[in-house]
Amino acid sequence: MQMPSLEELIAQTNLIEPAQLETAQREAETHHRPLAQMLIDLKLVADDRFAHWMAEATKLPLVDPVSADAVGDVAQYLTRAVAREYEAVPIDVNADELTVAMVNPLDEACRNALQSATGMKIHAVVGVHGQLKQLVDRFYPAETPSAGAFDPSSTMIAARPDGPFQFGTETLLRAQSAPLEFERAEESIGSDTRQVPMPQPEPSSPETQLDRIERHLADLMRQIDGLQRRIEAIDSTLARVLSRR
């Protein structure tokens, strides 16, 4: 039997007023957010009340609280993009089935995205939105801003000390005068204290294309490792089935 949509279930159970539902739908579409999360963001329903209502209406298990240790053991099965978009986290794996805690297990787009990203059967359970959001931020942190935009100061930051002079940042005149100022500071008359300029710490360089490639390769390796584990689990299950014949 096919489950109803979230909108149909809300209307059937009178969780909120029809006018409130229309407002949430409009805001969700405007801000490209899932409806369930928008209901909670607009404070039309508390996240814990929504979770208990969803579990009762769908007869799906409610996992409260979701264990961070459980998520950490299987986090590699889910990609950052899907986890952050739907605020869903994996909590268990059994052969080719992945148990995922989510705010709205009725969200067909979420289930399809999870299945496409993992290649596994998805067993949905209900989680409390606030908990899930914290776990997503912990195990699937947002990517740092891209370094593709031109930064005028980057030429000075990335330049080698013995490299060519950069116009507008370190001119030939300033470069040649710096050692002379240093020598004059050491030969100052009338004081035993020598003022030596302290080196300024270099600002951290923005993420380079190579850094992004290495990070994506690391993510890919984790996904490959997850696929290998699933293949081994499937092989083990097939072996047990064949041994019973």
N, C-alpha and C positions, 0 to 999 in steps of 0.2 A: 504494500500500500504506500502510495506516494505521500510524503509529508506536505502539509500546507506551507505556504510562504510565511515569512515573519509578519507581513502586513495582515494576512488572513487570520493568523493565530491571534494577533493583537485585537482584531475586530471581534473574533469569536469569544474571547475571554474578557473584553473590556478592560484591558490593562491600562490604557490611557484614553482620553477623549479623542473622537475622530479629528477635531480641529488640531489637537496637539500632534497627532500622527501626520497630518498633512504638513504641518510646519516642519517636523523632523524630516520628512521625505524631501521637502524643498531644500532644506539646508544640507542634507546629505548629498543631493545632486549638485548643488552649487559648489560645495567644498570637496567633492569627490571622496566622500567618506562612507563607510558601510553604515547602514541605517541603525543597526544595534548600537554601535559606538556613538552615533549622533544622539540617540535617545538619552544615553548616559551623559554625554558632554553637555547637553541642554538641560540636564537635571530634571528631565521629565519622569525619570525613574532611577532609583539608586542602583548601583552596580550589583550589590549583593542581593537586592530584591529581584532584579532582572534575572540573575543567575538561578535563583531558587524557582522563579516562575517558569523559566525556560526548561529546567530539569523536570518540573512537575508536568508541564504541558506536553513535552516530547517523550517523557519516560526514559530519558537518557541519564546516565550517571552524572552527578555533580561532584567534582573534585575540588575540595576546599579544606585546607589550602593545597596549592600545587607545590610539590617539593622541588626546591632548586637543585638538589642532588639528582633527582630523577631526570630533570631537564638536562643537566650537565652531562649525563651518561649517553644521551641520544641526540644532543643538539646538532651534531654534524649531519643528521639525516634531512634537515630542513634548511633551505637557503635563507639568507638574510632578507632578501627582497620580499618573499612571500610571508615570512614571519612578521615583518614590520607592517606590511600592508594590511594584513588581516588580524594582527595581534594574536597569533596562535603559536603554541609551543608544543613540541613532542614530549611525551612523558614515558613512553614504553614502546618496545618493538618485540614482535613475536613472529618469527619466520618472515613472511612477506606482508605482515599487517603492522601499521604504525598507529599507535594511539596518540591523538592530538587533542589537547585542551583548547577550546575556542569559546568566544563570546556567543556566537550564533551558529550552531551546527546546522541550521536550516539554510544557510547561505550556500547556494549551489555553486556560485562562482568561487567561493573559498574552497569548497571540497574539490572542485575540478583543478584549481591551481595547486592544491596540496598533492593531489594524485599525479599531476603532470610533473611536478618538481621532484617527487620521490620515486615514482614508478611503483608505488606500493598501494595496497588497499588501506583506506583510511577509516579508522574507528574513532568517531567523534565523541568527545565527552564535553561537559559544560564546565567552564571556569569563570571566576569572578574577574571582571574587566580590569580592576586596579591591580590585582596580583599579576595577571597576564602581561600587562603593560610593563611592569617593573622587571619581569623575567625577560621579556623581549629586549628591553634596553640593556640588560645585563649580558645576555648571551648573543644578541644580535645588534650590537651598537651601530648607530648611524655612521656612515662613511664621512671622513673628513672632507671639507670643501675642496673641490678640484683646483689644481694649480695651473690650469690651462690659460687663465687670463694673464696678460702681460703685466708685470710688476716692474716699474722703473728702477726700483732699488735692487732688483734681483741681480743685475749685472755686477754691482759692487759686492754683493754677498757671495756670489759664486766665483768671483775672480780669484785666481791664485796670487799669492803675495809677489811672485816673481813674474807675473803675467803682464800683458800690455796695460798701459794706463787707460782708465775709463774717462772719457770726456764727460764733464758735468758732475763727476763724483770725486775722483782723485786725479787732479791735473798734474802735469809734469812739474810745474812750479812747486806745488805743495809737496809732492813726493820728494823732490830734491831738497826742500827746505826743512823737512822733518828731522833728518839726522843732525842738521846744524843746530836746531832748537834743542835737541837732546844734549849736544855737546856743550851748548851755552849753559844749560841747566846744571851740568856737572861742574863747570868751571866758574860758577857764581862766586863772587868775592864778598867777604864779610859774613859768611855763614858757613858753619860746618855741616849743615844739613843740605843734602842734595835732593832736589825735587826731580824724581824720575816719573815720567808719565805712566800711569797704570794702563795696561792694555784693556781695551773695551771688549766685552764678550760679544762674539758674533751672534746675530740673531739666527734662530733655527731656519734652515732652508725649507721652502714649501715642498710639498710632496711632488716628486718628479714622475715622469712617465714610467721610468724603470721601477720606482717604488710601487706604482699602481699595478704594473704587470706582475711583480713579485707577490703582491697581496692577492691578486686574482688567482695566481698559480697556487698559492697556499690554500685558498678556498676550494679550488678544483681538486687538489690532492685530498682534502678532507671529504669531498663528495665521492671521489673514487674509492676512498677507504670505506665509506658507508656502503657503496654499491657492492664492494667485495664482501663485506660482512653479510649483506642481504643474500648474495649468491651462495655463500657458505651455509647460511641458515636454510635456504631453499633446498640445497643439496642434502643437508642433514635430514630435512623433513621427508624428501623423496626416498632417501635411504631407509628411513624407518618404515615408510609405507610399503616399499618393495619387500622389506624383510618379513613383513607380516603375511605375505602371499605364499 
